[in-house]
Amino acid sequence: MEQMTHIKAWVLAAVGTVGGAISAAMGGWSQMLTALLIVMGADYLTGLVVAGVFHRSGKSADGSLESRAGFKGLCRKGAMLLVVLLAARLDLVMGTGFIRDGAALAFLANELLSVVENVGLMGVPAPKVIAGAISVLQSRADGAGKSE
């Protein structure tokens, strides 16, 4: 039992260290990054449900689950996080604080739109307030990309 406690402490310390390093590399943690990760997870899960349960995915020939399509989706999400990481580093180099958030906001709006599409493929109508919020996010993301 004592060995399990030691292993648990080691694993928690390792996860904390890796999480802290990622947070530091991203320029600190923010609500924007939290929202982006939550929406990315929701997009992936709703995509799995659309393909696995409803067989209505546009990512495969028959609309069902396909491991290659799922892997591509995870690679895209990884690439998005890489762009946010690079934007955070660019913020540091330039002494700004808006490039990372602008990149994250653009990806957040895109991922939200994908979640709404997935939910729609399940037959659930999207509330108009969500569509309006996505529109606002897209406008903010477009504005953040312009030089100030």
C-alpha positions as CSV (number, residue, x, y, z in Angstrom):
1,M,0.0,0.0,0.0
2,E,2.9,2.4,0.8
3,Q,4.4,1.7,-2.6
4,M,1.1,2.7,-4.3
5,T,1.1,6.0,-2.4
6,H,4.6,6.6,-3.5
7,I,3.7,5.9,-7.2
8,K,0.7,8.1,-6.9
9,A,2.8,11.0,-5.6
10,W,5.3,10.5,-8.3
11,V,2.7,10.5,-11.1
12,L,0.9,13.6,-9.6
13,A,4.3,15.4,-9.4
14,A,5.1,14.5,-13.0
15,V,1.7,15.6,-14.3
16,G,2.0,18.9,-12.3
17,T,5.5,19.5,-13.7
18,V,4.4,18.9,-17.3
19,G,1.3,21.0,-16.8
20,G,3.3,23.8,-15.3
21,A,5.8,23.7,-18.2
22,I,3.1,23.8,-20.8
23,S,1.4,26.7,-18.9
24,A,4.7,28.6,-18.8
25,A,5.4,28.0,-22.4
26,M,1.9,29.3,-23.3
27,G,2.6,32.5,-21.5
28,G,0.6,31.6,-18.4
29,W,-2.8,30.0,-18.2
30,S,-6.0,32.0,-19.0
31,Q,-9.7,31.5,-19.2
32,M,-9.3,31.7,-23.0
33,L,-7.0,28.6,-23.0
34,T,-9.4,26.8,-20.7
35,A,-12.3,27.6,-23.0
36,L,-10.4,26.5,-26.0
37,L,-9.5,23.1,-24.5
38,I,-13.0,22.5,-23.3
39,V,-14.5,23.3,-26.7
40,M,-11.8,21.2,-28.5
41,G,-12.8,18.3,-26.3
42,A,-16.5,18.9,-27.0
43,D,-15.9,19.0,-30.7
44,Y,-13.9,15.8,-30.7
45,L,-16.6,14.0,-28.5
46,T,-19.5,15.3,-30.5
47,G,-17.7,14.2,-33.7
48,L,-17.3,10.7,-32.3
49,V,-21.0,10.6,-31.4
50,V,-22.0,11.8,-34.9
51,A,-19.9,9.2,-36.5
52,G,-20.3,6.3,-34.0
53,V,-23.9,6.6,-33.1
54,F,-25.6,8.5,-35.9
55,H,-23.4,7.5,-38.8
56,R,-23.7,11.0,-40.3
57,S,-20.1,12.1,-40.4
58,G,-18.8,13.8,-43.5
59,K,-15.3,12.5,-42.7
60,S,-15.8,8.9,-43.9
61,A,-17.4,7.4,-47.0
62,D,-20.3,5.8,-45.1
63,G,-20.6,8.4,-42.3
64,S,-19.4,6.1,-39.6
65,L,-16.4,6.0,-37.3
66,E,-13.0,5.8,-39.0
67,S,-9.8,5.7,-37.0
68,R,-7.9,7.7,-39.6
69,A,-10.4,10.5,-39.5
70,G,-10.2,10.6,-35.7
71,F,-6.4,10.7,-35.8
72,K,-6.5,13.5,-38.4
73,G,-8.8,15.5,-36.1
74,L,-6.5,15.1,-33.1
75,C,-3.5,16.2,-35.3
76,R,-5.5,19.3,-36.4
77,K,-6.2,20.1,-32.7
78,G,-2.5,19.6,-31.9
79,A,-1.6,21.9,-34.7
80,M,-4.0,24.5,-33.4
81,L,-2.4,24.3,-29.9
82,L,1.0,24.6,-31.6
83,V,-0.1,27.8,-33.3
84,V,-1.4,29.2,-30.0
85,L,2.0,28.3,-28.4
86,L,3.9,30.1,-31.2
87,A,1.6,33.1,-30.8
88,A,2.4,33.2,-27.1
89,R,6.1,33.1,-27.8
90,L,5.6,35.9,-30.4
91,D,3.8,38.0,-27.7
92,L,6.9,37.6,-25.5
93,V,9.3,38.6,-28.3
94,M,7.2,41.6,-29.3
95,G,6.2,42.7,-25.8
96,T,2.5,42.4,-26.6
97,G,-0.3,40.5,-25.0
98,F,-2.9,40.1,-27.7
99,I,-1.4,37.7,-30.3
100,R,-1.9,34.5,-28.3
101,D,-5.5,35.5,-27.3
102,G,-6.3,36.5,-30.9
103,A,-5.1,33.1,-32.2
104,A,-6.9,31.2,-29.4
105,L,-10.1,33.3,-30.0
106,A,-10.1,32.5,-33.7
107,F,-9.7,28.7,-33.0
108,L,-12.3,28.9,-30.3
109,A,-14.9,30.4,-32.7
110,N,-14.1,27.7,-35.3
111,E,-14.3,24.9,-32.8
112,L,-17.6,26.2,-31.4
113,L,-19.0,26.3,-35.0
114,S,-17.9,22.7,-35.4
115,V,-19.7,21.7,-32.2
116,V,-22.9,23.4,-33.3
117,E,-22.6,21.6,-36.7
118,N,-22.1,18.2,-35.0
119,V,-25.0,18.8,-32.6
120,G,-27.1,19.7,-35.6
121,L,-26.2,16.5,-37.3
122,M,-27.6,14.7,-34.2
123,G,-30.9,16.5,-34.8
124,V,-30.5,19.0,-31.9
125,P,-31.3,22.6,-33.0
126,A,-28.7,25.1,-32.0
127,P,-30.1,28.0,-29.9
128,K,-29.9,31.3,-31.7
129,V,-27.9,32.8,-28.8
130,I,-25.1,30.3,-29.5
131,A,-25.0,31.3,-33.2
132,G,-24.9,34.9,-32.1
133,A,-22.1,34.3,-29.7
134,I,-20.1,32.5,-32.4
135,S,-20.6,35.5,-34.7
136,V,-19.3,37.9,-32.0
137,L,-16.3,35.6,-31.4
138,Q,-15.5,35.5,-35.1
139,S,-15.8,39.3,-35.3
140,R,-13.4,39.7,-32.3
141,A,-11.0,37.2,-33.8
142,D,-11.0,39.1,-37.1
143,G,-10.4,42.4,-35.2
144,A,-7.6,40.9,-33.1
145,G,-5.7,39.9,-36.3
146,K,-5.5,43.5,-37.5
147,S,-2.6,45.6,-36.4
148,E,-3.3,48.1,-33.7
